[in-house]
Amino acid sequence: MNIFVGVVVGLIVLMFLVTAHEFGHFIMARRNGVRVLEFGICFPPRAIAWVKDPKTKKWRKLPRDEWKKPQEGLIFSLNWLPIGGFCQMDGESASDTRKGTFGKASFWAKTKILFGGVAMNWLIAFIIFTVLAWTGMPEFLDNQFTIASDSRVEATPVQITSVAEGSPAEVAGLKSGDYILTIDGNSVSYSSDISDYNELHAGEQVAYEIMRSENKECVKRKECRSGECDCGDSIELDVIPVTLNPKDSEYLLGVTMSTSQALTYSTWSAPIVGAGLTLQLTGETFKGVGIMLGNLISGIASQFSFNAEVREDGQEAISAVGDSISGPVGIIGVLFPTFTAAGPTNLAFLAALISVSLACMNVLPIPALDGGRWLLIAIYKICKKELTKETEEKIVSRAMFVLLALIFIVTILDIVRIAS
């Protein structure tokens, strides 16, 4: 069930991020005088549509028998395939010279339209990171950007989220909501620390130091864990002995636990942290792409070596590239279920990270993507040559074929990884 919920959440988040990207194109197109024929959420086949009358400026539902007929006004549609969205502009070929088309727009207008989606994805990441900086930012990077003078770190101990009926935990008196501070006097930071300790001491009696408190803010403060704080009488520290089940049992302790996590809080610097972290992750993304391409090129080149050891190292480099790439199946089927289970804060961080990745990916000079299409238009403009519709479609379609082939390969690798 958790995996199913994670997959559904993943589809919704990805659909939102891709639709927002297309909305960036939409805004820039409208602002620069380019007519938008249709803006759609999800991909066809079409489920329902409305059209805006250019004269009355009012929306009306578009009957099914008019779907294939050209419309003078903007069409807004909801479609069946939940894989993003689209913004269909009039005359998307750079060679189209009709008034109100993308091709007729100036080079600067084309630049703003093509990179409008990228800017929207960076903006979304900035907003999410700003909110997280205010409400609690998880740490996923070494030297993650923050303003030292306006940040405080709070860590919540591992919390018991459920107790199995008849389990050693229930018999001993552990309850859902209890925070585990230590085991046999050893401090614990993660639920895995507890699981590992239980494995080593299966069948034995261990002592859990428990904090029972409804005051979450108090629980986060280290001084309260020793009972020395001003949170009132609600703080209780108990040492509860528990005899674990033997190793071959269904479970040793019989609880599910949340993962402990340190969160960094900011106040006035939250927007600065949002912008700084967006820039930091953008740099890390481009750095990762560079390392990946370097490993791929060197790995392929090494396969032509006469040295067996060099070829083996090259195969490892190529394998590392495959392991570092995750496609739609890996993102939706693995990452989102994991981050959804970890809570809304971690899920929001993942959404912002993917938004940054979408922005960086679309900047790359691949003709099928925004950055590549802009570069193609720019090269022909510099060379003062006409970019014909046939030439543009040929270059873009071939690049799209290669891109789809790579996505297919990555999808197969994701399925193999999940299955194994």
Secondary structure by P-SEA (a helix, b strand, c coil): caaaaaaaaaaaaaaaaaaaaaaaaaaaaaaaccccccccccccccccbbbbcccccbbbbbcccccccccccccccccccccbbbbbbcccccccccccccccccaaaaaaaaaaaaaaaaaaaaaaaaaaaaabbbbcccccccccccbbbbbbccccccccccccccccccccccccccccccccccaaaaaaaaaacccbbbbbbcccccccccccccccccccccccccbbbbbbbbbcccccccccccccccbbbbbbbbccaaaaaaaaaaaaaaaaaaaaaaaaaaaaaaaaaacccccaaaaaaaaaaaaaaaaacccaaaaaacaaaaaaaacaaaaaaaaaaaaaaaaaaaaccccccaaaaaaaaaaaaaacccccaaaaaaaaaaaaaaaaaaaaaaaaaaaaaaac
